[in-house]
């Protein structure tokens, strides 16, 4: 949800995954949930934490371990139970330079995509008032622009809340460096709303722009700015006086935010990023304020004597609205499901420059907690995410279940799902397709001799693997722990998708063709580099012959052929180097705009594509007129072939032309 935020909200929030089912499940984004016996629920004797001091001892150990290992300067934790704050504590420092400690009721944390829960709550308020219908086409409410109608099915309001609108991904331009560069929400979306690239209501593809659009509906219907609506209808009623969506923060809160950090060889202070897609992730809040919001949702819309939602509306918001298979976690309105140790939780995480957060509710237990770090801790860093570690350890401690090993059930059809899969959240229409993490995040499924599957995670996520056994057609259960994965096939029987939970959220992954695999693409880049560098053999060979006083006397056309091949190869190498520099900037968080140098550099592929036509002509002439030796002609033909394949490669990654968005 952010420039770089988007890259990380992919999480839930910069990085997201859902579930599918056997033939195909609800194409409606708000279909009925599975029967109750298909959703694991807690057993009555499980009571959770009962002693704040005991919980504190557990948390002290956890935070000391995680903060030291992951170089996290500060953190805050707050839990609520039965309508009251149960325990809260700040850990470490909000600001390393001033040594300001984290104080739960004073220190503001950026909660990233947890902000989406407030946007979803605002939408449900308008639904409750009869001003909005979840099944309506979003275009019915848009006055200044319209979503492209490229599918018979419209994008509904419900699709926005369940990330099933099918929008393309956009990162560049979502964030700016100063408040003066911000664009009004409606204007930004009119100019930058990504096109629909998937059928609405078919599968989850996490979309920050979808939630920004939901926030704009709040503006259109209420007649207020988004931040004003949230203040008047959610923050003030819940006594959340130290929270705000405003950019910049109001003066009375400006001195309280924690400083965000990223740790590489040392702590790096992250500058504040301002977002054009504010409803997707700009909330600042204290832990104490977040407790009020959690209590309101756990009590079905009520906080103390105030209601922000009627009970039926809140329950509908918390109910599962979309999933691709009953055994897999899905999405409610705003919340995603997390099922572990027999507990159904509803939650949302958030990552934004220098901060990572999680709001986690157990409605059946009337209990929840919020945790936030002033450091980016996504699994994209290669380490386990401490938020997911906290959830698992918390559930193991307070809601334990006996370990029941899953018996392996060999499948004769286990070969069908094998292959590489990537998240369906990536840019299909712009050059962002080539930018991380899309090209390097692929999950590999392999079939084992005993009829089970092995799922290997991408190297960037730790390269760990897990074993899965089939429990029904296209549904597999983890052999040594909780969890399911499901697969989808098309009408021709070809596998198209894998559905699972990763980054803590339900997401969808699409199967890639052999030429799209990370191994093939990286090998191809290496081959391009070697082939283009190989033209250096010509001047080197000529120099050696001159030194040996055996100069060759090629024809004028033969010399021109090699000059052209050298020029094409040099230009392509320059472009590859420029692309590598750009990728490095993306890893560093430079996502505000496409740099001017790179826009200029996009001229190179167009030029070399034209010049490559000349290489083809010279290749034909070389064989017809016997330029050079047979080996020399084969080498020249190889360079020409590689230049042609390079054009295909550039077009595949949307780098041929000025597809900047």
PyMOL commands that set and color helices and strands:
alter all, ss='L'
color gray80, all
select helices_A, chain A and resi 3-8+36-38+52-70+112-128+138-141+157-161+179-181+185-192+208-222+226-235+251-253+278-280+287-298+311-318+363-365+379-381+386-398+431-434+438-440+459-461+514-516+518-533+536-547+556-587+596-624+630-652
alter helices_A, ss='H'
color red, helices_A
select strands_A, chain A and resi 74-81+84-95+100-101+109-110+175-176+261-263+267-269+274-275+284-285+302-303+306-307+336-340+343-352+355-362+367-373+419-423+442-447+453-456+465-472+475-478+484-489+495-502+505-511
alter strands_A, ss='S'
color yellow, strands_A
deselect
rebuild
show_as cartoon
